[in-house]
Amino acid sequence: MVKTIFYSEVLYDNWSFYIAATENGLVYVGSSPQTFDELKSWVNNLTFNTDLIRDDNKLARYISQFEEYLANRRKNFTFPIELFGTPFQIEVWKKLLTIPYGETTTYGEIATALNKKPTHSRAVGTAIGKNPLMIVYPCHRVVPKMGSPKGFRGGLPMKKALLSLEGIK
């Protein structure tokens, strides 16, 4: 069976990134700025067959919420999502939703919240690095225990811009 994935591009102010959704919900948020190849690569790594179709109208409700977020008029997203990942990855990604807008936490604190040892922070970091729904599942709010932000799929400039947007210095 082939699953259809629809995609479009969010273009707002200095932001430009691709998003993708199935009939069930949003499945992917790309880096800003990044090419279409990033989305194609993610789709090609899925474990099932897909058709990738551009449909700006079908993704309009997602785009409008991203535009509101980027304009500081939205702190949470209310559209449906569909997650593709391992059970551990999904557990970690869902835990990201508990980090309040404008706040940060550490990899070790996420591990502890999942009833893992703080030493499992590397495994948590690896799962976070595979988060296909950045911004929505706010991995940009996870920072190292010490030092400046690092390790973001969208790149450090994007992570710093998202933290700044949320008022985090």
N, CA and C atoms as a LAMMPS dump frame, in Angstrom:
ITEM: TIMESTEP
0
ITEM: NUMBER OF ATOMS
507
ITEM: BOX BOUNDS ff ff ff
-5.0000000000000000e+02 5.0000000000000000e+02
-5.0000000000000000e+02 5.0000000000000000e+02
-5.0000000000000000e+02 5.0000000000000000e+02
ITEM: ATOMS id mol type element x y z
1 1 1 N 0.842 -1.19 0
2 1 2 C 0 0 0
3 1 3 C 0.885 1.25 0
4 2 1 N 0.462 2.255 -0.713
5 2 2 C 1.206 3.501 -0.819
6 2 3 C 0.5 4.582 -0.002
7 3 1 N 1.261 5.287 0.814
8 3 2 C 0.713 6.378 1.632
9 3 3 C 1.03 7.696 0.933
10 4 1 N 0.025 8.541 0.783
11 4 2 C 0.234 9.843 0.158
12 4 3 C 0.662 10.855 1.21
13 5 1 N 1.737 11.548 0.915
14 5 2 C 2.226 12.635 1.762
15 5 3 C 2.148 13.909 0.931
16 6 1 N 1.421 14.874 1.467
17 6 2 C 1.267 16.169 0.814
18 6 3 C 2.267 17.142 1.421
19 7 1 N 2.775 18.064 0.611
20 7 2 C 3.734 19.021 1.151
21 7 3 C 3.464 20.417 0.623
22 8 1 N 4.025 21.371 1.328
23 8 2 C 3.984 22.772 0.929
24 8 3 C 5.164 23.465 1.605
25 9 1 N 5.237 24.765 1.436
26 9 2 C 6.338 25.531 2.009
27 9 3 C 5.78 26.677 2.838
28 10 1 N 6.355 26.852 4.027
29 10 2 C 6.024 27.994 4.872
30 10 3 C 7.008 29.1 4.521
31 11 1 N 6.48 30.227 4.075
32 11 2 C 7.289 31.397 3.748
33 11 3 C 6.747 32.558 4.565
34 12 1 N 7.521 32.968 5.565
35 12 2 C 7.071 34.06 6.428
36 12 3 C 8.276 34.864 6.882
37 13 1 N 8.277 36.145 6.61
38 13 2 C 9.372 37.027 6.999
39 13 3 C 10.689 36.422 6.497
40 14 1 N 11.635 36.137 7.382
41 14 2 C 12.909 35.539 6.975
42 14 3 C 12.887 34.008 7.036
43 15 1 N 11.735 33.419 7.322
44 15 2 C 11.605 31.975 7.484
45 15 3 C 11.163 31.324 6.18
46 16 1 N 11.738 30.163 5.906
47 16 2 C 11.376 29.379 4.729
48 16 3 C 11.66 27.916 5.041
49 17 1 N 10.593 27.1 5.129
50 17 2 C 10.792 25.674 5.378
51 17 3 C 9.617 24.876 4.827
52 18 1 N 9.901 23.62 4.509
53 18 2 C 8.887 22.724 3.981
54 18 3 C 8.178 22 5.122
55 19 1 N 6.898 21.742 4.91
56 19 2 C 6.123 20.927 5.84
57 19 3 C 5.418 19.845 5.019
58 20 1 N 5.056 18.748 5.691
59 20 2 C 4.371 17.649 5.011
60 20 3 C 3.34 17.04 5.949
61 21 1 N 2.264 16.53 5.339
62 21 2 C 1.187 15.926 6.112
63 21 3 C 0.559 14.782 5.322
64 22 1 N -0.024 13.866 6.071
65 22 2 C -0.858 12.83 5.473
66 22 3 C -2.31 13.261 5.692
67 23 1 N -3.239 12.418 5.31
68 23 2 C -4.655 12.699 5.595
69 23 3 C -4.904 12.736 7.103
70 24 1 N -4.009 12.102 7.895
71 24 2 C -4.191 12.019 9.349
72 24 3 C -3.601 13.19 10.119
73 25 1 N -2.648 13.91 9.537
74 25 2 C -2.058 15.027 10.252
75 25 3 C -0.655 15.348 9.773
76 26 1 N -0.081 16.38 10.377
77 26 2 C 1.269 16.826 10.04
78 26 3 C 2.28 15.747 10.395
79 27 1 N 3.238 15.505 9.503
80 27 2 C 4.239 14.467 9.752
81 27 3 C 5.667 15.002 9.721
82 28 1 N 5.861 16.221 9.186
83 28 2 C 7.236 16.681 8.98
84 28 3 C 7.297 18.206 8.953
85 29 1 N 8.334 18.738 9.601
86 29 2 C 8.678 20.16 9.533
87 29 3 C 10.158 20.246 9.201
88 30 1 N 10.49 20.945 8.144
89 30 2 C 11.872 21.055 7.703
90 30 3 C 12.625 22.193 8.354
91 31 1 N 13.88 22.309 7.968
92 31 2 C 14.776 23.344 8.474
93 31 3 C 14.592 24.637 7.698
94 32 1 N 14.938 25.742 8.343
95 32 2 C 14.879 27.043 7.683
96 32 3 C 16.26 27.667 7.693
97 33 1 N 16.816 28.018 6.568
98 33 2 C 16.335 27.683 5.228
99 33 3 C 16.916 26.34 4.806
100 34 1 N 16.181 25.632 3.999
101 34 2 C 16.65 24.348 3.495
102 34 3 C 15.971 24.073 2.16
103 35 1 N 16.535 23.168 1.423
104 35 2 C 15.995 22.856 0.112
105 35 3 C 14.963 21.727 0.216
106 36 1 N 14.275 21.502 -0.874
107 36 2 C 13.306 20.426 -0.984
108 36 3 C 13.971 19.07 -0.756
109 37 1 N 15.272 18.98 -1.026
110 37 2 C 16.002 17.716 -0.862
111 37 3 C 15.939 17.186 0.567
112 38 1 N 15.89 18.072 1.56
113 38 2 C 15.795 17.635 2.957
114 38 3 C 14.498 16.848 3.164
115 39 1 N 13.39 17.357 2.656
116 39 2 C 12.112 16.66 2.755
117 39 3 C 12.149 15.346 1.979
118 40 1 N 12.659 15.365 0.757
119 40 2 C 12.741 14.141 -0.046
120 40 3 C 13.567 13.075 0.667
121 41 1 N 14.674 13.459 1.263
122 41 2 C 15.524 12.514 1.986
123 41 3 C 14.769 11.881 3.152
124 42 1 N 14.02 12.691 3.903
125 42 2 C 13.24 12.167 5.03
126 42 3 C 12.203 11.166 4.523
127 43 1 N 11.491 11.531 3.468
128 43 2 C 10.471 10.639 2.902
129 43 3 C 11.107 9.339 2.419
130 44 1 N 12.252 9.428 1.766
131 44 2 C 12.926 8.229 1.252
132 44 3 C 13.378 7.282 2.359
133 45 1 N 13.562 7.793 3.573
134 45 2 C 13.986 6.961 4.697
135 45 3 C 12.827 6.313 5.445
136 46 1 N 11.586 6.634 5.067
137 46 2 C 10.438 5.996 5.712
138 46 3 C 10.403 4.517 5.335
139 47 1 N 9.773 3.721 6.167
140 47 2 C 9.779 2.268 5.971
141 47 3 C 8.591 1.774 5.156
142 48 1 N 7.919 2.677 4.453
143 48 2 C 6.777 2.295 3.617
144 48 3 C 6.81 3.133 2.345
145 49 1 N 6.055 2.71 1.347
146 49 2 C 6.02 3.411 0.066
147 49 3 C 5.152 4.655 0.154
148 50 1 N 5.584 5.696 -0.515
149 50 2 C 4.866 6.969 -0.453
150 50 3 C 4.753 7.601 -1.833
151 51 1 N 3.748 8.443 -1.957
152 51 2 C 3.643 9.392 -3.055
153 51 3 C 3.775 10.763 -2.414
154 52 1 N 4.642 11.598 -2.944
155 52 2 C 4.865 12.94 -2.413
156 52 3 C 4.249 13.935 -3.392
157 53 1 N 3.22 14.648 -2.936
158 53 2 C 2.45 15.531 -3.808
159 53 3 C 2.353 16.927 -3.187
160 54 1 N 2.688 17.941 -3.975
161 54 2 C 2.532 19.314 -3.485
162 54 3 C 1.051 19.673 -3.485
163 55 1 N 0.572 20.201 -2.341
164 55 2 C -0.821 20.625 -2.239
165 55 3 C -0.909 21.762 -1.224
166 56 1 N -0.746 22.982 -1.721
167 56 2 C -0.75 24.156 -0.844
168 56 3 C -2.095 24.33 -0.134
169 57 1 N -3.186 24.024 -0.816
170 57 2 C -4.509 24.18 -0.197
171 57 3 C -4.704 23.211 0.957
172 58 1 N -4.286 21.966 0.777
173 58 2 C -4.453 20.954 1.827
174 58 3 C -3.623 21.293 3.072
175 59 1 N -2.507 22.001 2.883
176 59 2 C -1.648 22.339 4.016
177 59 3 C -1.87 23.758 4.545
178 60 1 N -2.852 24.46 4.025
179 60 2 C -3.094 25.857 4.415
180 60 3 C -3.334 26.013 5.917
181 61 1 N -4.081 25.082 6.533
182 61 2 C -4.36 25.225 7.973
183 61 3 C -3.089 25.083 8.81
184 62 1 N -2.152 24.27 8.329
185 62 2 C -0.876 24.127 9.041
186 62 3 C -0.042 25.394 8.853
187 63 1 N 0.022 25.869 7.616
188 63 2 C 0.816 27.058 7.3
189 63 3 C 0.345 28.245 8.12
190 64 1 N -0.967 28.431 8.234
191 64 2 C -1.469 29.592 8.982
192 64 3 C -1.057 29.531 10.45
193 65 1 N -1.033 28.343 11.055
194 65 2 C -0.605 28.247 12.454
195 65 3 C 0.889 28.52 12.598
196 66 1 N 1.702 28.071 11.63
197 66 2 C 3.13 28.395 11.685
198 66 3 C 3.342 29.903 11.535
199 67 1 N 2.604 30.535 10.643
200 67 2 C 2.73 31.988 10.471
201 67 3 C 2.351 32.719 11.758
202 68 1 N 1.296 32.266 12.438
203 68 2 C 0.905 32.865 13.715
204 68 3 C 2.003 32.684 14.754
205 69 1 N 2.591 31.494 14.823
206 69 2 C 3.679 31.242 15.767
207 69 3 C 4.866 32.169 15.475
208 70 1 N 5.259 32.259 14.211
209 70 2 C 6.414 33.072 13.835
210 70 3 C 6.152 34.564 14.025
211 71 1 N 4.874 34.962 14.083
212 71 2 C 4.496 36.355 14.326
213 71 3 C 4.233 36.607 15.815
214 72 1 N 4.554 35.643 16.676
215 72 2 C 4.328 35.748 18.122
216 72 3 C 2.853 35.884 18.481
217 73 1 N 1.986 35.251 17.694
218 73 2 C 0.552 35.273 17.986
219 73 3 C 0.036 33.887 18.379
220 74 1 N 0.919 32.917 18.497
221 74 2 C 0.53 31.553 18.851
222 74 3 C 1.673 30.917 19.64
223 75 1 N 1.314 30.168 20.701
224 75 2 C 2.323 29.472 21.504
225 75 3 C 2.211 27.962 21.387
226 76 1 N 1.067 27.459 20.968
227 76 2 C 0.834 26.02 20.825
228 76 3 C 0.141 25.756 19.499
229 77 1 N 0.283 24.55 19.014
230 77 2 C -0.335 24.159 17.758
231 77 3 C -1.519 23.238 18.039
232 78 1 N -2.583 23.393 17.258
233 78 2 C -3.807 22.638 17.52
234 78 3 C -4.187 21.702 16.377
235 79 1 N -3.362 21.646 15.334
236 79 2 C -3.689 20.755 14.22
237 79 3 C -3.321 19.313 14.559
238 80 1 N -3.895 18.345 13.838
239 80 2 C -3.57 16.93 14.086
240 80 3 C -2.169 16.597 13.586
241 81 1 N -1.575 15.611 14.205
242 81 2 C -0.247 15.14 13.794
243 81 3 C -0.289 13.619 13.646
244 82 1 N 0.699 13.117 12.923
245 82 2 C 0.91 11.666 12.812
246 82 3 C 2.41 11.445 12.951
247 83 1 N 2.798 10.591 13.89
248 83 2 C 4.215 10.36 14.151
249 83 3 C 4.693 9.049 13.545
250 84 1 N 5.854 9.098 12.904
251 84 2 C 6.526 7.905 12.397
252 84 3 C 7.868 7.808 13.11
253 85 1 N 8.021 6.823 13.993
254 85 2 C 9.267 6.635 14.726
255 85 3 C 9.186 5.383 15.572
256 86 1 N 10.276 5.092 16.272
257 86 2 C 10.296 3.945 17.178
258 86 3 C 9.503 4.293 18.436
259 87 1 N 9.087 3.311 19.214
260 87 2 C 8.375 3.618 20.462
261 87 3 C 9.176 4.547 21.383
262 88 1 N 10.486 4.341 21.491
263 88 2 C 11.302 5.215 22.337
264 88 3 C 11.337 6.636 21.781
265 89 1 N 11.53 6.784 20.479
266 89 2 C 11.543 8.117 19.875
267 89 3 C 10.226 8.839 20.135
268 90 1 N 9.128 8.157 19.922
269 90 2 C 7.815 8.777 20.113
270 90 3 C 7.617 9.18 21.568
271 91 1 N 8.078 8.352 22.497
272 91 2 C 7.995 8.685 23.925
273 91 3 C 8.777 9.967 24.215
274 92 1 N 9.979 10.067 23.668
275 92 2 C 10.807 11.264 23.868
276 92 3 C 10.137 12.476 23.221
277 93 1 N 9.666 12.331 21.98
278 93 2 C 9.061 13.463 21.277
279 93 3 C 7.834 13.981 22.013
280 94 1 N 7.025 13.069 22.533
281 94 2 C 5.829 13.507 23.274
282 94 3 C 6.211 14.255 24.547
283 95 1 N 7.314 13.871 25.16
284 95 2 C 7.777 14.562 26.365
285 95 3 C 8.162 16.008 26.049
286 96 1 N 8.602 16.267 24.813
287 96 2 C 8.946 17.639 24.411
288 96 3 C 7.752 18.573 24.538
289 97 1 N 6.551 18.045 24.375
290 97 2 C 5.351 18.878 24.457
291 97 3 C 5.113 19.434 25.861
292 98 1 N 5.794 18.877 26.857
293 98 2 C 5.604 19.354 28.234
294 98 3 C 6.495 20.549 28.563
295 99 1 N 7.393 20.915 27.65
296 99 2 C 8.274 22.062 27.895
297 99 3 C 7.498 23.323 27.538
298 100 1 N 7.235 24.194 28.511
299 100 2 C 6.438 25.39 28.238
300 100 3 C 7.118 26.343 27.242
301 101 1 N 6.299 27.036 26.489
302 101 2 C 6.756 28.087 25.585
303 101 3 C 7.612 29.068 26.385
304 102 1 N 8.754 29.443 25.829
305 102 2 C 9.618 30.421 26.48
306 102 3 C 10.502 29.861 27.568
307 103 1 N 10.537 28.541 27.733
308 103 2 C 11.387 27.912 28.748
309 103 3 C 12.249 26.84 28.085
310 104 1 N 13.302 26.442 28.786
311 104 2 C 14.175 25.385 28.284
312 104 3 C 14.324 24.302 29.346
313 105 1 N 14.806 23.167 28.906
314 105 2 C 15.15 22.061 29.793
315 105 3 C 16.406 21.406 29.22
316 106 1 N 16.96 20.449 29.956
317 106 2 C 18.176 19.784 29.494
318 106 3 C 17.856 18.36 29.035
319 107 1 N 18.797 17.773 28.317
320 107 2 C 18.657 16.388 27.878
321 107 3 C 18.53 15.459 29.085
322 108 1 N 19.317 15.714 30.12
323 108 2 C 19.272 14.904 31.337
324 108 3 C 17.933 15.015 32.043
325 109 1 N 17.344 16.21 32.059
326 109 2 C 16.028 16.391 32.697
327 109 3 C 14.942 15.64 31.917
328 110 1 N 15.068 15.611 30.594
329 110 2 C 14.115 14.827 29.788
330 110 3 C 14.276 13.343 30.121
331 111 1 N 15.515 12.867 30.204
332 111 2 C 15.761 11.46 30.536
333 111 3 C 15.16 11.125 31.897
334 112 1 N 15.376 11.972 32.879
335 112 2 C 14.839 11.74 34.221
336 112 3 C 13.304 11.74 34.197
337 113 1 N 12.705 12.662 33.456
338 113 2 C 11.245 12.73 33.355
339 113 3 C 10.652 11.474 32.712
340 114 1 N 11.451 10.797 31.904
341 114 2 C 11.018 9.547 31.271
342 114 3 C 11.36 8.33 32.126
343 115 1 N 11.761 8.58 33.389
344 115 2 C 12.171 7.523 34.306
345 115 3 C 13.399 6.772 33.815
346 116 1 N 14.253 7.473 33.11
347 116 2 C 15.54 6.933 32.68
348 116 3 C 16.603 7.579 33.555
349 117 1 N 17.768 7.005 33.559
350 117 2 C 18.879 7.611 34.285
351 117 3 C 19.343 8.86 33.534
352 118 1 N 19.802 9.877 34.253
353 118 2 C 20.32 11.061 33.564
354 118 3 C 21.445 10.719 32.583
355 119 1 N 22.129 9.596 32.831
356 119 2 C 23.196 9.182 31.912
357 119 3 C 22.634 8.731 30.565
358 120 1 N 21.329 8.561 30.466
359 120 2 C 20.697 8.206 29.193
360 120 3 C 20.435 9.442 28.336
361 121 1 N 20.993 10.566 28.753
362 121 2 C 20.744 11.803 28.016
363 121 3 C 21.247 11.732 26.576
364 122 1 N 22.271 10.939 26.321
365 122 2 C 22.769 10.8 24.945
366 122 3 C 21.732 10.105 24.068
367 123 1 N 21.094 9.048 24.589
368 123 2 C 20.04 8.359 23.83
369 123 3 C 18.849 9.292 23.609
370 124 1 N 18.528 10.076 24.623
371 124 2 C 17.457 11.068 24.492
372 124 3 C 17.83 12.084 23.417
373 125 1 N 19.077 12.547 23.427
374 125 2 C 19.543 13.503 22.424
375 125 3 C 19.48 12.941 21.016
376 126 1 N 19.811 11.673 20.86
377 126 2 C 19.73 11.031 19.548
378 126 3 C 18.284 10.973 19.075
379 127 1 N 17.363 10.62 19.967
380 127 2 C 15.942 10.578 19.604
381 127 3 C 15.445 11.976 19.24
382 128 1 N 15.841 12.976 20.011
383 128 2 C 15.429 14.35 19.734
384 128 3 C 15.964 14.787 18.364
385 129 1 N 17.178 14.37 18.035
386 129 2 C 17.769 14.719 16.749
387 129 3 C 17.022 14.133 15.563
388 130 1 N 16.207 13.128 15.805
389 130 2 C 15.403 12.505 14.739
390 130 3 C 13.97 13.039 14.724
391 131 1 N 13.673 14.012 15.562
392 131 2 C 12.332 14.589 15.652
393 131 3 C 11.911 15.174 14.303
394 132 1 N 10.884 14.597 13.662
395 132 2 C 10.465 15.1 12.357
396 132 3 C 9.56 16.332 12.445
397 133 1 N 9.128 16.674 13.65
398 133 2 C 8.175 17.773 13.825
399 133 3 C 8.744 18.9 14.674
400 134 1 N 9.982 19.316 14.33
401 134 2 C 10.547 20.408 15.118
402 134 3 C 9.627 21.622 15.037
403 135 1 N 9.747 22.466 16.009
404 135 2 C 8.89 23.617 16.291
405 135 3 C 7.611 23.123 16.966
406 136 1 N 6.869 22.197 16.343
407 136 2 C 5.642 21.67 16.933
408 136 3 C 5.979 20.852 18.177
409 137 1 N 6.903 19.917 18.036
410 137 2 C 7.472 19.189 19.173
411 137 3 C 8.791 19.917 19.444
412 138 1 N 8.768 20.844 20.413
413 138 2 C 9.797 21.889 20.519
414 138 3 C 11.178 21.436 21.005
415 139 1 N 11.884 20.727 20.14
416 139 2 C 13.228 20.272 20.488
417 139 3 C 14.2 21.442 20.624
418 140 1 N 13.859 22.607 20.065
419 140 2 C 14.735 23.776 20.21
420 140 3 C 14.803 24.237 21.657
421 141 1 N 13.869 23.803 22.49
422 141 2 C 13.855 24.185 23.913
423 141 3 C 14.723 23.28 24.775
424 142 1 N 15.372 22.298 24.178
425 142 2 C 16.259 21.396 24.927
426 142 3 C 17.692 21.842 24.691
427 143 1 N 18.399 22.087 25.799
428 143 2 C 19.757 22.616 25.729
429 143 3 C 20.685 21.746 26.583
430 144 1 N 21.988 21.828 26.329
431 144 2 C 22.922 21.088 27.177
432 144 3 C 22.89 21.609 28.612
433 145 1 N 23.302 20.759 29.545
434 145 2 C 23.341 21.16 30.956
435 145 3 C 24.265 22.361 31.153
436 146 1 N 25.367 22.347 30.426
437 146 2 C 26.329 23.458 30.531
438 146 3 C 26.719 23.874 29.122
439 147 1 N 26.886 25.157 28.941
440 147 2 C 27.343 25.643 27.648
441 147 3 C 26.211 26.164 26.787
442 148 1 N 26.588 26.552 25.604
443 148 2 C 25.618 27.144 24.69
444 148 3 C 24.871 26.064 23.911
445 149 1 N 23.738 26.431 23.295
446 149 2 C 22.963 25.454 22.526
447 149 3 C 23.792 24.777 21.445
448 150 1 N 23.521 23.503 21.252
449 150 2 C 24.18 22.748 20.182
450 150 3 C 23.279 21.617 19.749
451 151 1 N 23.643 20.973 18.646
452 151 2 C 22.954 19.777 18.204
453 151 3 C 21.501 19.945 17.825
454 152 1 N 21.21 20.717 16.79
455 152 2 C 19.837 20.909 16.348
456 152 3 C 19.73 20.53 14.879
457 153 1 N 18.747 19.684 14.526
458 153 2 C 18.596 19.221 13.146
459 153 3 C 18.481 20.385 12.177
460 154 1 N 17.842 21.463 12.59
461 154 2 C 17.671 22.629 11.726
462 154 3 C 18.884 23.54 11.679
463 155 1 N 19.92 23.22 12.434
464 155 2 C 21.113 24.06 12.493
465 155 3 C 21.024 25.053 13.645
466 156 1 N 22.187 25.454 14.153
467 156 2 C 22.217 26.359 15.307
468 156 3 C 21.596 27.723 15.034
469 157 1 N 21.768 28.314 13.836
470 157 2 C 21.101 29.6 13.608
471 157 3 C 19.581 29.508 13.768
472 158 1 N 18.991 28.414 13.29
473 158 2 C 17.545 28.247 13.431
474 158 3 C 17.159 28.055 14.892
475 159 1 N 17.938 27.247 15.627
476 159 2 C 17.635 27.018 17.045
477 159 3 C 17.7 28.331 17.81
478 160 1 N 18.746 29.095 17.583
479 160 2 C 18.894 30.377 18.287
480 160 3 C 17.776 31.339 17.913
481 161 1 N 17.363 31.342 16.65
482 161 2 C 16.267 32.218 16.224
483 161 3 C 14.949 31.814 16.887
484 162 1 N 14.694 30.518 17.009
485 162 2 C 13.476 30.054 17.668
486 162 3 C 13.487 30.405 19.161
487 163 1 N 14.629 30.207 19.808
488 163 2 C 14.739 30.575 21.229
489 163 3 C 14.534 32.074 21.415
490 164 1 N 15.117 32.859 20.538
491 164 2 C 14.962 34.318 20.601
492 164 3 C 13.508 34.714 20.37
493 165 1 N 12.855 34.08 19.413
494 165 2 C 11.444 34.353 19.138
495 165 3 C 10.599 34.145 20.393
496 166 1 N 10.958 33.136 21.19
497 166 2 C 10.216 32.819 22.409
498 166 3 C 10.716 33.608 23.627
499 167 1 N 11.646 34.539 23.393
500 167 2 C 12.132 35.383 24.475
501 167 3 C 13.183 34.755 25.356
502 168 1 N 13.85 33.713 24.853
503 168 2 C 14.899 33.03 25.608
504 168 3 C 16.242 33.544 25.132
505 169 1 N 17.038 34.035 26.043
506 169 2 C 18.357 34.585 25.678
507 169 3 C 19.402 33.506 25.67
